[in-house]
Amino acid sequence: MKVEKDSGTLAFSPFGEKRQKAERESPASILNKLSNLPRFKKVGKFRYNACCPAHDDKSPSLSITDADDKILVHCFSGCTQDEVLDALRSQGMWHEASAEWVRTFSADDLDYMMHWCLVYHGAFRNGEKLRGMDSHKLQEFAKVLQNNSIWRYKVVEEDAYRV
């Protein structure tokens, strides 16, 4: 199995199918930008509120949800999706729409990578070397998880430091 080293993106799927290089910004990066909105606040495990940039908002009416491989936004004051996204784009907080097809990793792909990393860590702690497990693949999977599913990445990162 060959891993593309130069771009930082996987050129393969754990399930064998080829992937196109992602041309879009990661959800974690977008969420980081959105955290600069006025009155941005975490209100749940993957949910946030902020003042909507599409209208003069005094109290947070914009709901932001980190839904694994994408960020969902909704204004409860009645702004349309296009109005919210246009306002976010004008402030540099949202990526431009791309006409190119971009393959994202499915939840199954991300779960596979997370579990693979956890098994790698367990084998390493026990002094075992399992066939097909190498540190380069671990680094690539961790990078994909960091860019596509921050909670899975955090599980892997915490496990790496477990004794």
C-alpha positions as a Markdown table, in Angstrom:
| # | Residue | x | y | z |
|---|---|---|---|---|
| 1 | Met | 0.0 | 0.0 | 0.0 |
| 2 | Lys | 1.6 | 3.3 | -1.1 |
| 3 | Val | 1.2 | 6.5 | 0.9 |
| 4 | Glu | 1.6 | 9.9 | -0.7 |
| 5 | Lys | 4.2 | 11.7 | 1.4 |
| 6 | Asp | 4.4 | 15.2 | -0.2 |
| 7 | Ser | 0.8 | 16.5 | 0.1 |
| 8 | Gly | 0.0 | 15.3 | 3.6 |
| 9 | Thr | -3.2 | 13.7 | 2.3 |
| 10 | Leu | -3.8 | 10.0 | 2.0 |
| 11 | Ala | -3.8 | 8.6 | -1.5 |
| 12 | Phe | -5.6 | 5.5 | -0.4 |
| 13 | Ser | -8.6 | 4.3 | 1.6 |
| 14 | Pro | -8.2 | 1.7 | 4.4 |
| 15 | Phe | -10.9 | -0.1 | 2.4 |
| 16 | Gly | -8.9 | -0.2 | -0.9 |
| 17 | Glu | -10.5 | 2.5 | -3.0 |
| 18 | Lys | -8.6 | 5.4 | -4.4 |
| 19 | Arg | -9.3 | 8.8 | -2.9 |
| 20 | Gln | -9.0 | 12.2 | -4.6 |
| 21 | Lys | -6.9 | 14.8 | -2.8 |
| 22 | Ala | -9.0 | 17.0 | -0.5 |
| 23 | Glu | -9.2 | 20.5 | -1.9 |
| 24 | Arg | -11.3 | 21.9 | 1.0 |
| 25 | Glu | -10.5 | 23.2 | 4.4 |
| 26 | Ser | -10.8 | 20.9 | 7.3 |
| 27 | Pro | -13.8 | 21.2 | 9.7 |
| 28 | Ala | -11.4 | 21.8 | 12.6 |
| 29 | Ser | -9.8 | 24.8 | 10.7 |
| 30 | Ile | -13.2 | 26.3 | 9.9 |
| 31 | Leu | -14.4 | 25.9 | 13.5 |
| 32 | Asn | -11.2 | 27.6 | 14.6 |
| 33 | Lys | -12.0 | 30.6 | 12.4 |
| 34 | Leu | -15.7 | 30.7 | 13.5 |
| 35 | Ser | -14.5 | 30.9 | 17.1 |
| 36 | Asn | -13.6 | 34.6 | 16.3 |
| 37 | Leu | -17.3 | 35.4 | 15.8 |
| 38 | Pro | -18.8 | 37.7 | 18.6 |
| 39 | Arg | -20.1 | 35.8 | 21.6 |
| 40 | Phe | -18.9 | 32.5 | 20.3 |
| 41 | Lys | -19.6 | 29.9 | 23.0 |
| 42 | Lys | -19.6 | 26.1 | 23.3 |
| 43 | Val | -23.0 | 24.9 | 24.4 |
| 44 | Gly | -22.7 | 21.1 | 23.9 |
| 45 | Lys | -20.3 | 18.4 | 23.0 |
| 46 | Phe | -20.2 | 19.4 | 19.3 |
| 47 | Arg | -22.4 | 22.5 | 19.4 |
| 48 | Tyr | -21.7 | 26.2 | 19.6 |
| 49 | Asn | -23.6 | 29.5 | 19.4 |
| 50 | Ala | -22.4 | 32.9 | 18.2 |
| 51 | Cys | -23.8 | 36.1 | 16.9 |
| 52 | Cys | -24.9 | 35.8 | 13.3 |
| 53 | Pro | -22.6 | 37.8 | 10.9 |
| 54 | Ala | -25.5 | 38.1 | 8.3 |
| 55 | His | -27.5 | 40.6 | 10.4 |
| 56 | Asp | -27.0 | 43.0 | 13.4 |
| 57 | Asp | -27.2 | 40.4 | 16.1 |
| 58 | Lys | -27.2 | 41.4 | 19.7 |
| 59 | Ser | -27.7 | 37.9 | 21.2 |
| 60 | Pro | -26.3 | 34.7 | 19.7 |
| 61 | Ser | -28.7 | 33.3 | 17.1 |
| 62 | Leu | -26.3 | 31.4 | 15.0 |
| 63 | Ser | -26.1 | 27.7 | 15.8 |
| 64 | Ile | -22.9 | 25.9 | 14.8 |
| 65 | Thr | -22.6 | 22.1 | 14.8 |
| 66 | Asp | -19.4 | 20.1 | 14.3 |
| 67 | Ala | -20.9 | 17.1 | 12.4 |
| 68 | Asp | -17.9 | 14.8 | 11.9 |
| 69 | Asp | -16.8 | 15.7 | 8.4 |
| 70 | Lys | -18.6 | 19.1 | 8.0 |
| 71 | Ile | -19.6 | 22.2 | 9.9 |
| 72 | Leu | -23.4 | 23.0 | 9.9 |
| 73 | Val | -24.6 | 26.6 | 10.5 |
| 74 | His | -28.2 | 27.8 | 11.1 |
| 75 | Cys | -29.5 | 31.2 | 12.0 |
| 76 | Phe | -32.5 | 31.1 | 14.3 |
| 77 | Ser | -33.3 | 34.8 | 13.5 |
| 78 | Gly | -34.3 | 33.8 | 9.9 |
| 79 | Cys | -31.3 | 34.5 | 7.8 |
| 80 | Thr | -31.0 | 32.1 | 4.9 |
| 81 | Gln | -28.1 | 29.6 | 4.6 |
| 82 | Asp | -26.8 | 31.6 | 1.6 |
| 83 | Glu | -26.9 | 34.9 | 3.6 |
| 84 | Val | -25.0 | 33.3 | 6.5 |
| 85 | Leu | -22.4 | 31.7 | 4.3 |
| 86 | Asp | -21.9 | 34.9 | 2.2 |
| 87 | Ala | -21.3 | 36.9 | 5.4 |
| 88 | Leu | -18.8 | 34.3 | 6.7 |
| 89 | Arg | -17.0 | 34.2 | 3.3 |
| 90 | Ser | -16.7 | 38.0 | 3.2 |
| 91 | Gln | -15.0 | 37.8 | 6.6 |
| 92 | Gly | -12.7 | 35.0 | 5.5 |
| 93 | Met | -14.3 | 32.5 | 7.9 |
| 94 | Trp | -15.7 | 30.1 | 5.3 |
| 95 | His | -14.0 | 28.5 | 2.3 |
| 96 | Glu | -15.1 | 29.3 | -1.2 |
| 97 | Ala | -17.4 | 26.8 | -2.8 |
| 98 | Ser | -15.4 | 24.5 | -5.1 |
| 99 | Ala | -16.7 | 23.2 | -8.4 |
| 100 | Glu | -14.4 | 20.1 | -8.1 |
| 101 | Trp | -15.6 | 16.9 | -6.6 |
| 102 | Val | -13.9 | 16.3 | -3.3 |
| 103 | Arg | -13.9 | 12.9 | -1.6 |
| 104 | Thr | -14.2 | 13.1 | 2.1 |
| 105 | Phe | -13.6 | 10.2 | 4.4 |
| 106 | Ser | -16.7 | 8.4 | 5.6 |
| 107 | Ala | -17.4 | 7.8 | 9.3 |
| 108 | Asp | -16.5 | 4.1 | 8.7 |
| 109 | Asp | -13.1 | 5.2 | 7.2 |
| 110 | Leu | -12.4 | 7.5 | 10.2 |
| 111 | Asp | -13.5 | 4.8 | 12.7 |
| 112 | Tyr | -11.2 | 2.3 | 11.0 |
| 113 | Met | -8.2 | 4.7 | 11.2 |
| 114 | Met | -9.0 | 5.6 | 14.9 |
| 115 | His | -9.2 | 1.9 | 15.8 |
| 116 | Trp | -6.1 | 1.1 | 13.8 |
| 117 | Cys | -4.1 | 3.7 | 15.7 |
| 118 | Leu | -5.4 | 2.4 | 19.1 |
| 119 | Val | -4.4 | -1.1 | 18.2 |
| 120 | Tyr | -1.0 | 0.2 | 17.1 |
| 121 | His | -0.5 | 2.0 | 20.5 |
| 122 | Gly | -1.6 | -1.2 | 22.4 |
| 123 | Ala | 0.8 | -3.4 | 20.5 |
| 124 | Phe | 3.6 | -0.8 | 21.0 |
| 125 | Arg | 3.0 | -0.7 | 24.7 |
| 126 | Asn | 3.2 | -4.5 | 24.9 |
| 127 | Gly | 6.4 | -4.6 | 22.9 |
| 128 | Glu | 4.7 | -6.3 | 19.9 |
| 129 | Lys | 5.3 | -5.7 | 16.2 |
| 130 | Leu | 2.2 | -6.5 | 14.2 |
| 131 | Arg | 2.4 | -7.2 | 10.5 |
| 132 | Gly | 1.5 | -4.3 | 8.3 |
| 133 | Met | 1.8 | -1.8 | 11.1 |
| 134 | Asp | 4.4 | 1.0 | 10.7 |
| 135 | Ser | 4.9 | 4.4 | 12.2 |
| 136 | His | 4.4 | 6.1 | 8.8 |
| 137 | Lys | 0.9 | 4.8 | 8.5 |
| 138 | Leu | 0.2 | 5.8 | 12.1 |
| 139 | Gln | 1.3 | 9.4 | 11.3 |
| 140 | Glu | -0.8 | 9.5 | 8.1 |
| 141 | Phe | -3.9 | 8.2 | 9.9 |
| 142 | Ala | -3.4 | 10.6 | 12.8 |
| 143 | Lys | -3.1 | 13.6 | 10.3 |
| 144 | Val | -6.3 | 12.6 | 8.5 |
| 145 | Leu | -8.1 | 12.3 | 11.9 |
| 146 | Gln | -6.8 | 15.6 | 13.0 |
| 147 | Asn | -8.1 | 17.3 | 9.8 |
| 148 | Asn | -11.4 | 15.4 | 9.5 |
| 149 | Ser | -12.5 | 14.4 | 13.0 |
| 150 | Ile | -11.0 | 16.2 | 15.9 |
| 151 | Trp | -12.8 | 14.0 | 18.5 |
| 152 | Arg | -11.4 | 10.8 | 17.0 |
| 153 | Tyr | -7.9 | 12.5 | 16.9 |
| 154 | Lys | -8.2 | 13.4 | 20.6 |
| 155 | Val | -9.0 | 9.8 | 21.5 |
| 156 | Val | -5.9 | 8.6 | 19.6 |
| 157 | Glu | -3.7 | 11.3 | 21.1 |
| 158 | Glu | -4.8 | 10.6 | 24.7 |
| 159 | Asp | -4.3 | 6.9 | 24.1 |
| 160 | Ala | -0.7 | 7.6 | 22.9 |
| 161 | Tyr | 0.2 | 9.0 | 26.3 |
| 162 | Arg | -1.5 | 6.3 | 28.3 |
| 163 | Val | 0.8 | 4.1 | 30.3 |
